[in-house]
Each structure stands twice: as C-alpha cells, then as structure tokens.
Amino acid sequence: MTAWPHDHFYPGEMSKFQLNISIIRLTAIYQIGYNKFRKTKINMTAGSHDPKKGKTMAKIITVASAKGGVGKTTTTINVASVLAKQGKKVLVIDADSQGDSTLLLTGKNWTDPAFKTKGLFNMLKSWDQDKDLSIPVDRYISPTNVENCDIIASNAHTASIPKLLETLAENSDGVSMYEVLIYRLYQIEAIYDYIIIDTRPSKDERLVKSSLIASDYVIIPCTYNDLAIRGMVTTVTLCKELEKEEECEIKILGIVMTMVSERTTTTKLLKNDLAESEYAKYLFKTEIHRGQSIENSVFVNLPVIINEPSSKQAREYRDLSREIQERIRQDDREEN
C-alpha cells in the first residue's frame, strides 16, 4: 500500500486561485466552503506542498439509493474490481453498517478483529482540527482480495458515525459535520485514481449526506420495481436539495438498472415509463441482468468480475465501467 504524502495541505478560500504558502494555515483551512474546496480545480502556487505533485486527484464516486436491495454493494465492488483490473488504483469505502462490501472484497466479516480499530469510524474519529494531530488516514486502509483495490472497512462502530460527526462538529471551530469526511479524503486523493463509497439505504442519515457532498459523482442503482424507482427519485431529489442547502454541486453520473429480467410485463412497462421521464437523461445504456453468477459470487464472497469473469453479468459490469469512465472523461472535457 502506498503511503500518503505527509507534505500535504488544505487550500484556503477558493477566491484566491493562486494560493501563497503563507496563507496555508489552520485559520484559512476552516474559513473555506467545503463545496468550493472539493468541487473546484485549483491552480496551486509553484513551490507549495501540493500532494498531487502533477497527478490528477482521485475521482470520488458515491453509490447511493434510498431503497435497499437494488444492487448498491454489487455495483460498488464490481465496478471497483473492473477498474482495479485495468491497473487503476482504487479505494472502496464501506459506509454501510451491514459491511457487505467489506465481506465481499476481503472475505472477512465486519466483526473480524482485523477491523476492530481499522474502520471508517476510527478514521473519522482520529481527525483533529489541528491537522498535525490527526492520525494519517492510511493507517485505516486495508488490502482486499483484488489487486490494486484497497478498502476502508465497515466495523461494529459504523452505525455510530452519524453521532460521531455531530460531536466532531460541535467540538470544532466552525467545521460542519459534512466537512470531516472531505478533509480526511483529501489526504489520500493523490494516491488513488478512484474512491468509491458504498452507502446504506437512507435519505436522511448524516453519513449518506456526507458521502454525497464529498463525492465528485453519484451513481444510483435501481431496479424495474415501483418501490425501487420511488427510491431512485428520492435520491435524485436529495442530491438536488443538498446542492441548495449546502451550496455545493452534486453531479449525478447516472442511474444503472440492475437485476433486470426482460421477460416480465412489469419490466417492459416501467422501462417505457422511465424512457419517457425526466430521469431518462441519467440512464446508463448498460443494464445488469439477473443471473446465477451474481448469487454464486456472493456465496464465495467475491465480486462476479473475479469469480465468474466470463459470465454475462461480468461482461455487463465491464461495459458499465467503460460507460462510467467515458461519462467522466466527457465531464472533464466540458469543464476544461
């Protein structure tokens, strides 16, 4: 595992596009709007301690849906595995207290002693407003069974993170509970090409909101089911509400339809309805079909990309990953 750069700093107010090293102090750090910090590309002053050192920062993708059982974890671990097999350096963050991403990528349950003091909760708890007192983030990163893919695991304390974030904000000087994850990820963004956050099914939970705000892009898995589509609509609405409330930009990269069965009448009806709706613009062309290979892979605690690479579902996840990368490249071109 690559060590994170210790000569890092946090940028100051985003109106100062040419930052002078003299203003990189704690007083400047916490005056910034975290959205502007995460969402704007900054031209650092020559000679400053920029952890990027010429490298593009990681693309942070949050996989979210207010509805459970739509394939968030399956999508997270398989997209991560595809990217890792392409030689990309990937970090998965398991922000779901069920710990399924942790299990399927490491073969270890979230209750395993290996994660007792090495989970997302511990990483956030170790943050200090004085960055020199914060414990390095890489101490909480674990390897997975997929080469080039690491994880910050879920553990027994993940469910306590919302309260922790509130406490950290209360004990800080002007730091929002949503900023803590941003500041911690900033320390390791130069190490990875992609950081993918697997979230729990919720629309109100603070960690879900923190993950959405910290991300560059959001992917929403959905099934051709009325309740799942309602959950997708709720998630899209949440992203738009957070943009207004927190004055941030949350880009919905796309909606991926999962567990698709073409033979059902319901699928055909809902597919037509979605194609004519305001959400059609978000739909990925690639759909993930229901298949035994997914269940087989879950049974042996592996991504289908690794366990059954020749299966239809593995091919679809490779296609989805290509589509994700192309949409990100297109967004980069439009920004530049």
C-alpha atoms as one frame of an Amber mdcrd trajectory, in Angstrom:
protein
   0.000   0.000   0.000   1.326   3.377  -0.946   1.981   5.743   1.924   0.099
   9.015   1.860   2.153  12.160   1.334   2.948  13.938   4.601   3.769  17.253
   2.923   0.112  17.985   2.288  -2.019  20.983   2.994  -5.571  22.139   2.611
  -6.372  25.040   0.279  -7.734  28.310   1.571 -10.588  30.376   0.239 -11.440
  29.483  -3.300 -11.462  33.080  -4.474  -7.666  33.025  -4.129  -6.851  30.857
  -7.105  -3.120  31.479  -6.783  -2.504  30.388  -3.230   0.509  31.678  -1.351
   2.026  29.193   1.046   1.862  31.783   3.791  -1.933  31.534   3.930  -1.967
  27.769   4.235  -2.679  27.887   7.933  -5.446  26.481  10.074  -7.319  29.760
  10.185  -7.606  29.683   6.415  -8.440  25.980   6.246 -11.710  26.282   8.086
 -12.859  29.501   6.505 -13.331  27.801   3.170 -16.588  26.448   1.864 -16.047
  22.707   1.646 -18.003  22.561  -1.579 -15.717  25.032  -3.271 -12.732  23.156
  -1.885 -13.894  19.824  -3.333 -15.592  20.963  -6.494 -13.187  23.472  -7.992
  -9.859  22.712  -9.642  -7.256  24.978  -8.074  -4.008  26.166  -9.620  -1.550
  25.818  -6.773   1.284  28.284  -6.383   4.638  26.911  -7.524   6.642  25.513
  -4.651   3.630  24.813  -2.436   3.275  21.415  -0.789   0.712  20.054  -3.198
   0.095  16.323  -2.604  -0.959  15.921  -6.237   2.575  16.665  -7.431   1.360
  16.698 -11.019  -1.102  13.842 -10.551  -4.833  14.201 -11.083  -6.754  13.765
  -7.850  -8.986  10.719  -7.413 -12.484  10.718  -8.809 -14.781  10.174  -5.821
 -17.947   8.257  -6.678 -20.749   7.630  -4.205 -23.111   4.733  -4.934 -26.419
   5.577  -3.291 -30.122   4.840  -3.187 -32.795   5.448  -0.582 -34.083   1.938
  -1.350 -32.309  -1.197  -0.212 -31.878  -4.334  -2.286 -31.148  -2.575  -5.576
 -27.532  -3.649  -6.032 -25.510  -0.832  -4.453 -22.878  -3.123  -2.969 -22.754
  -5.418  -6.006 -22.277  -2.405  -8.239 -19.642  -0.892  -5.936 -17.435  -3.953
  -5.661 -17.689  -4.984  -9.311 -17.026  -1.536 -10.777 -14.126  -1.208  -8.343
 -12.803  -4.600  -9.430 -13.050  -3.785 -13.131 -11.153  -0.523 -12.643  -8.547
  -2.253 -10.485  -8.016  -4.967 -13.094  -7.392  -2.179 -15.612  -4.466  -1.115
 -13.451  -6.259   1.766 -11.762  -5.609   2.328  -8.076  -8.982   2.043  -6.330
 -10.166   2.605  -2.766 -13.583   1.368  -1.632 -15.102   2.974   1.445 -17.704
   0.801   3.155 -20.089   3.320   4.719 -22.825   0.735   5.278 -23.080  -0.780
   8.749 -24.002  -4.135   7.188 -20.420  -4.360   5.927 -21.197  -6.310   2.758
 -18.521  -4.582   0.662 -16.010  -5.408   3.380 -17.023  -9.068   3.322 -17.128
  -9.445  -0.454 -13.779  -7.745  -1.060 -11.771  -9.123   1.862 -13.545 -12.374
   2.728 -13.776 -11.109   6.310 -16.882 -10.075   8.192 -17.109  -6.579   9.650
 -16.821  -8.218  13.088 -13.343  -9.553  12.266 -10.665  -8.385  14.746  -8.645
  -7.049  11.799 -11.153  -4.202  11.505 -11.779  -3.561  15.213  -9.732  -0.360
  15.220  -9.305  -0.056  11.464 -12.640   1.053  10.063 -14.325   4.161   8.707
 -15.487   5.150  12.205 -11.923   5.029  13.523 -10.613   7.007  10.558 -13.129
   9.789  11.136 -12.711   9.756  14.916  -8.949  10.225  14.556  -9.459  13.529
  12.730  -8.341  16.621  14.574  -8.929  20.207  13.584  -5.207  20.662  14.038
  -4.134  18.586  11.070  -0.775  17.876  12.689  -2.592  15.954  15.435  -4.700
  13.862  13.060  -3.605  10.267  12.612  -2.625   9.523   8.972  -5.532   8.096
   7.005  -3.510   5.252   5.518  -3.469   3.617   8.959  -7.125   2.732   8.399
  -6.775   1.315   4.886  -6.825  -2.464   4.423  -5.920  -4.595   1.398  -8.581
  -6.633  -0.400  -8.523  -9.853  -2.392  -8.493  -7.756  -5.584  -5.125  -6.452
  -6.734  -4.932  -2.632  -6.883  -8.048  -2.311  -4.724  -7.954  -1.260  -1.060
 -10.758  -0.687   1.420 -11.627   1.377   4.449 -13.816  -1.224   6.094 -17.044
  -1.134   7.996 -16.910  -2.383  11.570 -19.022  -2.576  14.714 -18.902   1.213
  15.133 -20.115   2.249  11.663 -23.666   2.749  12.876 -22.343   5.300  15.392
 -20.767   7.548  12.741 -23.704   9.991  12.442 -23.440  10.823  16.148 -19.652
  10.991  15.872 -19.866  13.518  13.034 -22.189  15.684  15.113 -19.804  15.532
  18.083 -16.751  16.355  15.981 -18.536  19.363  14.506 -19.662  20.589  17.930
 -16.114  20.366  19.281 -14.533  22.126  16.319 -14.183  25.743  15.358 -16.701
  26.305  12.585 -16.418  22.904  10.882 -19.614  21.341   9.564 -20.315  17.670
  10.260 -20.246  17.184   6.491 -16.701  18.562   6.183 -14.875  15.927   8.210
 -15.038  13.211   5.537 -13.909  15.704   2.911 -10.829  16.730   4.872  -9.877
  13.113   5.594 -10.243  12.037   1.962  -8.172  14.982   0.811  -5.146  13.394
   2.469  -5.271  10.341   0.216  -6.813  11.618  -3.010  -3.421  11.769  -4.705
  -2.816   8.074  -4.069  -5.871   6.714  -5.852  -7.444   7.033  -9.271 -10.916
   6.247  -7.935 -12.513   6.311  -4.490 -15.896   4.559  -4.445 -18.201   4.910
  -1.448 -20.825   2.249  -0.732 -23.665   3.741   1.329 -26.566   2.397   3.326
 -30.146   2.745   2.026 -31.243   6.030   3.576 -32.192   9.565   2.612 -31.711
  11.263   5.977 -28.665   9.615   7.527 -25.773  12.051   8.028 -23.099   9.710
   6.688 -25.045   9.272   3.445 -25.297  13.038   3.085 -21.599  13.424   3.925
 -20.740  10.875   1.242 -22.872  12.615  -1.378 -21.390  16.013  -0.599 -17.829
  14.658  -0.605 -18.227  12.989  -3.985 -17.466  14.177  -7.484 -20.173  11.936
  -8.900 -23.160   9.877  -7.755 -24.317   6.587  -9.256 -27.835   5.415  -8.377
 -28.613   1.707  -8.815 -32.277   0.923  -9.405 -34.480  -1.989 -10.398 -37.605
  -2.154 -12.534 -39.776  -2.096  -9.448 -42.131   0.666  -8.380 -40.638   0.971
  -4.881 -37.094   0.985  -6.229 -37.968   3.709  -8.721 -39.504   5.742  -5.901
 -36.226   5.285  -4.027 -34.289   6.471  -7.071 -36.471   9.572  -7.373 -35.977
  10.247  -3.649 -32.202  10.010  -4.093 -32.168  12.376  -7.066 -34.306  14.816
  -5.071 -31.974  14.522  -2.070 -28.969  15.396  -4.257 -30.745  18.488  -5.559
 -31.855  19.535  -2.064 -28.333  19.157  -0.696 -26.996  21.277  -3.547 -29.234
  24.125  -2.412 -28.878  23.648   1.347 -25.117  23.149   1.380 -24.340  25.322
  -1.651 -22.496  22.503  -3.361 -22.538  20.740  -6.702 -23.546  17.087  -6.685
 -23.283  15.540 -10.140 -25.461  12.526 -10.858 -23.286  10.480 -13.179 -26.053
   8.056 -13.960 -28.754   5.593 -12.978 -27.924   1.932 -13.556 -30.747  -0.569
 -13.808 -29.889  -3.835 -12.071 -31.419  -7.302 -11.599 -33.136  -6.866 -14.944
 -35.462  -9.583 -16.223 -36.621  -8.745 -19.740 -39.427 -11.288 -19.741 -41.690
  -9.651 -17.177 -44.514  -7.332 -18.174 -43.659  -5.019 -15.280 -40.123  -4.544
 -16.598 -41.377  -3.635 -20.054 -43.939  -1.155 -18.712 -41.559   0.541 -16.276
 -38.765   0.643 -18.853 -41.051   2.532 -21.235 -42.147   4.888 -18.454 -38.552
   5.664 -17.454 -37.511   6.218 -21.063 -40.142   8.957 -21.343 -39.479  10.520
 -17.938 -37.220  13.363 -16.796 -34.829  10.715 -15.459 -34.127   9.210 -18.878
 -31.123  11.511 -19.315 -29.420   9.821 -16.368 -29.899   6.210 -17.501 -26.786
   4.241 -18.404 -27.146   2.280 -21.617 -25.742  -0.759 -19.858 -28.139  -2.753
 -17.693 -27.190  -5.525 -15.292 -29.343  -8.602 -15.759 -30.403 -11.014 -13.081
 -28.293 -14.153 -13.137 -26.993 -17.065 -11.114 -23.409 -15.850 -11.436 -24.088
 -12.977  -9.007 -25.522 -15.342  -6.403 -22.638 -17.779  -6.902 -20.128 -14.994
  -6.364 -21.831 -13.703  -3.218 -21.800 -17.271  -1.867 -17.991 -17.418  -2.107
 -17.539 -13.778  -1.026 -16.103 -12.491  -4.298 -17.084  -9.974  -6.991 -18.527
 -11.659 -10.077 -15.756  -9.998 -12.099 -13.277 -12.180 -10.186 -15.320 -15.311
  -9.572 -17.012 -15.731 -12.962 -15.272 -13.313 -15.356 -16.845 -14.896 -18.453
 -20.421 -14.601 -17.204 -22.980 -12.270 -18.737 -23.095 -10.167 -15.569 -19.297
  -9.776 -15.508 -19.370  -8.595 -19.124 -22.124  -6.129 -18.254 -20.149  -4.709
 -15.344 -17.167  -4.260 -17.654 -19.438  -2.430 -20.109 -20.860  -0.295 -17.289
 -17.372   0.595 -16.081 -16.381   1.716 -19.580 -19.517   3.838 -19.748 -18.738
   5.361 -16.339 -15.216   6.258 -17.434 -16.464   7.787 -20.680 -19.014   9.950
 -18.880 -16.312  11.167 -16.508 -13.985  11.943 -19.425 -16.803  13.806 -21.149
 -17.442  15.827 -17.993 -13.740  16.641 -17.750 -13.732  17.826 -21.352 -16.747
  20.049 -20.726 -15.133  21.559 -17.608 -11.904  22.300 -19.439
